[in-house]
């Protein structure tokens, strides 16, 4: 990502000082998030889970000049550089290189880490970002280096396990998979098939075996399902179908309720948005 500041999200963040520092490694499409083992020293300033930033107060505001404690970036060594961008005497961001991974850590006025961006593939752009949300952690990836998020994975803040994954196209969530049972496998798959910003299709794995048992479709966009197909013998093929006009097949709201009320999805879909964050942009990394 060529503009680190442009990668910030404005989802509600949580604060705290006791969470362990996470490690973010791997290519963006399969990046992993893990907490360090007991006694392990985490990399400097990679704690977006409400922690406070370590390191000294920076003495300069020149992002290119660096501060004391740096190594030469051109030499390819480990690198640590805190920056005071607004000259208020406090660190605003920290640029580090650890094991070849470039990282920019954004610091709030109270010292909390609000966003960590990483260039995990070494191509010079920051394509992976991780940030705290009101309900956990959001790991976002720009898979094609075009400056916009393509995939966002929501992680459990305690275990680091993925609980939801969003496919994002043109700034809109078009596809979401949720693990409602915390067994490590998604069991609800929601799709916006017509691009209007709201989900209209739900694929359900009701017996948690990885095979879709029921598919519910809202064909007329009124928020209620009017078509249901089912795999009655669990062979991976939908053999039966049912139609309805009275709403007895249910509505998309029951699945939208699985998504936090402050999430960007509700803003795009126009479904009971609670507190809409300020400065929401379609190109935010995290």
C-alpha positions in Angstrom: 0.0 0.0 0.0 1.7 3.2 -1.1 -0.1 5.4 1.4 0.1 4.0 4.9 -2.2 6.7 6.4 -4.8 5.8 3.8 -5.0 2.3 5.1 -6.6 3.3 8.4 -10.1 2.2 9.2 -12.5 3.9 11.5 -14.2 1.0 13.1 -14.7 1.4 16.8 -11.6 0.3 18.6 -11.1 -1.2 22.1 -8.4 -0.3 24.5 -6.5 -2.1 27.2 -3.0 -2.8 28.2 -2.8 -6.5 29.0 -3.3 -8.2 25.7 -0.3 -10.1 24.3 1.4 -8.7 21.2 0.3 -10.6 18.1 2.5 -11.7 15.3 1.4 -11.3 11.7 3.2 -13.5 9.1 2.8 -14.9 5.7 1.3 -13.9 2.4 -1.8 -11.7 2.7 -4.2 -14.4 1.3 -3.1 -16.9 4.0 -1.6 -14.6 6.7 -1.7 -16.0 10.2 -2.2 -14.3 13.5 -0.7 -15.8 16.6 0.0 -14.7 20.1 3.6 -15.2 21.3 4.4 -18.1 23.5 5.0 -17.5 27.2 8.3 -15.8 27.7 8.7 -15.0 24.0 9.8 -11.4 23.3 7.4 -10.1 20.6 8.6 -7.8 17.8 8.6 -4.1 18.6 5.4 -2.2 18.2 3.3 -4.9 16.7 0.4 -4.9 19.2 -2.8 -3.6 17.7 -5.1 -5.2 20.3 -5.4 -2.0 22.4 -1.8 -2.1 23.7 0.4 1.0 24.1 3.3 1.7 21.9 6.8 1.1 23.3 9.9 3.0 22.3 11.3 6.5 23.0 9.7 9.8 22.0 10.9 10.8 18.6 13.0 13.9 18.1 12.2 14.7 14.5 9.2 14.9 12.2 10.9 14.0 8.9 9.6 10.6 7.8 12.7 10.1 5.6 15.4 11.1 8.0 14.9 8.6 10.8 15.7 8.8 14.5 18.3 7.4 16.9 18.2 3.6 17.2 17.7 2.9 13.4 19.8 0.7 11.2 20.4 1.5 7.6 17.3 0.3 5.6 19.4 -0.1 2.5 21.6 -2.6 4.3 18.6 -5.0 4.8 19.1 -5.3 8.5 16.7 -5.0 11.4 15.2 -1.5 11.6 13.3 0.5 14.2 12.3 4.2 13.8 9.7 6.0 15.9 8.2 9.1 14.3 6.6 12.3 15.7 4.7 13.4 12.6 2.7 16.3 14.2 5.6 17.6 16.4 3.6 17.2 19.7 6.4 15.3 21.4 4.7 11.9 21.1 5.3 9.0 18.8 2.6 8.9 16.0 4.0 5.9 14.0 6.8 3.5 14.2 8.5 2.0 11.1 10.3 -1.3 11.7 11.8 -4.1 9.7 11.8 -7.5 11.5 12.9 -10.7 9.6 12.5 -8.8 6.3 8.9 -7.7 6.9 8.4 -4.0 6.7 5.9 -2.7 9.3 4.3 0.6 10.0 2.5 0.9 13.4 0.1 3.8 13.9 -0.2 5.3 17.4 -3.2 7.1 18.9 -2.8 10.2 21.1 -3.2 8.1 24.2 -0.5 5.8 23.1 -2.8 3.0 21.9 -1.9 1.2 18.7 -4.7 1.7 16.2 -3.4 0.0 13.1 -0.4 -2.1 12.0 0.4 -2.3 8.3 2.8 -4.8 6.8 4.5 -5.5 3.5 4.6 -9.2 3.8 5.7 -10.1 0.3 8.5 -7.6 0.1 7.3 -5.7 -3.0 7.4 -2.3 -1.5 3.6 -1.8 -0.8 1.8 -2.3 2.5 -0.9 -4.8 1.5 -1.8 -6.3 4.9 -3.3 -4.4 7.8 -4.4 -5.5 11.2 -6.5 -3.4 13.6 -8.7 -3.8 16.7 -12.5 -3.6 16.4 -15.3 -3.5 18.9 -15.6 -7.3 18.9 -12.1 -8.6 18.0 -9.4 -8.1 15.4 -9.7 -7.3 11.7 -7.0 -8.5 9.3 -7.4 -6.9 5.9 -5.5 -7.8 2.7 -5.0 -6.0 -0.7 -4.4 -9.1 -2.7 -3.7 -7.4 -6.0 -1.8 -4.3 -4.8 -4.3 -1.9 -6.3 -4.7 0.1 -3.1 -8.1 -1.3 -1.9 -9.0 -4.2 0.4 -10.1 -7.4 -1.3 -10.3 -9.7 1.7 -11.0 -9.0 5.4 -10.8 -11.7 8.1 -12.2 -11.1 11.6 -10.3 -12.9 14.3 -11.2 -13.9 17.8 -9.0 -11.6 20.0 -8.2 -14.5 22.5 -7.4 -17.4 20.2 -6.7 -15.6 16.9 -9.0 -18.0 15.1 -11.0 -16.7 12.2 -14.7 -16.2 12.9 -15.7 -14.3 9.8 -14.3 -13.6 6.4 -15.5 -10.9 4.0 -14.9 -10.6 0.2 -14.8 -6.9 -0.7 -15.4 -5.5 -4.2 -15.4 -1.8 -5.0 -15.5 -1.0 -1.3 -18.6 -3.2 -0.6 -18.9 -6.5 1.2 -20.3 -9.0 -1.3 -19.6 -12.3 0.3 -19.3 -13.3 4.0 -18.5 -16.6 5.6 -19.2 -17.1 9.3 -18.1 -19.7 11.8 -21.0 -19.5 14.2 -20.0 -22.6 16.2 -16.3 -21.7 16.7 -15.2 -25.1 15.4 -12.8 -23.6 12.8 -15.1 -24.2 9.8 -17.6 -21.7 8.3 -21.2 -22.9 8.5 -23.0 -19.8 7.2 -22.2 -18.3 3.8 -24.0 -15.1 2.8 -23.9 -13.6 -0.7 -25.0 -10.4 -2.3 -25.8 -11.8 -5.7 -27.2 -8.7 -7.3 -24.8 -6.1 -6.1 -27.3 -3.9 -4.2 -25.3 -3.9 -1.0 -27.5 -6.3 0.9 -27.2 -10.1 1.2 -29.9 -12.0 -0.6 -28.6 -15.6 -0.4 -27.7 -17.8 2.6 -26.0 -21.2 2.3 -26.2 -23.2 5.5 -24.2 -26.2 6.7 -26.6 -27.3 9.3 -24.8 -30.5 10.3 -21.3 -29.0 10.3 -19.8 -31.5 7.9 -18.6 -29.0 5.3 -21.5 -29.7 2.9 -24.3 -27.1 2.2 -27.6 -28.6 3.4 -29.9 -25.7 2.7 -29.8 -22.7 0.4 -32.2 -19.8 1.0 -32.7 -17.1 -1.6 -34.6 -13.7 -1.6 -35.4 -13.5 -5.3 -37.4 -10.2 -5.2 -35.3 -8.2 -2.8 -37.9 -7.7 -0.1 -35.8 -9.1 2.7 -37.6 -12.4 3.0 -36.6 -15.7 1.5 -39.0 -17.0 -1.2 -36.9 -19.9 -2.4 -35.3 -22.8 -0.5 -33.4 -25.7 -1.9 -32.1 -28.6 0.1 -29.6 -31.5 -0.1 -31.8 -34.2 1.5 -29.3 -37.1 1.3 -26.1 -35.0 2.0 -24.4 -35.9 -1.3 -23.5 -32.3 -2.2 -26.4 -31.8 -4.6 -29.6 -29.9 -3.8 -32.4 -32.2 -4.7 -35.6 -30.5 -3.3 -36.9 -27.0 -3.4 -39.7 -25.0 -1.8 -41.1 -21.6 -2.6 -43.0 -19.2 -0.4 -44.7 -15.9 -0.6 -45.8 -15.7 3.1 -42.3 -15.3 4.6 -42.3 -18.7 6.4 -38.9 -19.4 5.0 -37.5 -16.6 7.2 -35.7 -13.4 6.4 -32.1 -12.2 5.8 -32.3 -10.2 9.0 -31.7 -13.4 11.1 -28.3 -13.8 9.5 -27.5 -10.1 9.3 -27.9 -10.1 13.1 -24.8 -12.3 13.3 -22.8 -9.3 12.1 -22.0 -6.6 14.7 -24.3 -3.6 14.5 -21.5 -1.1 14.1 -20.0 -3.1 11.2 -19.6 -1.4 7.8 -21.9 -4.0 6.2 -25.0 -2.5 7.9 -24.0 1.0 6.7 -23.8 -0.3 3.0 -27.0 -2.3 3.3 -29.0 0.3 5.2 -29.9 -2.2 7.9 -30.3 -0.8 11.4 -26.9 1.0 11.5 -26.1 1.8 15.1 -23.2 4.2 15.4 -21.7 5.0 12.0 -17.9 5.7 12.3 -16.7 9.0 10.9 -14.6 9.2 7.8 -15.5 5.8 6.5 -13.6 5.2 3.2 -13.8 2.3 0.7 -10.0 2.0 0.5 -9.3 1.4 4.2 -7.0 -1.5 4.8 -8.2 -2.3 8.3 
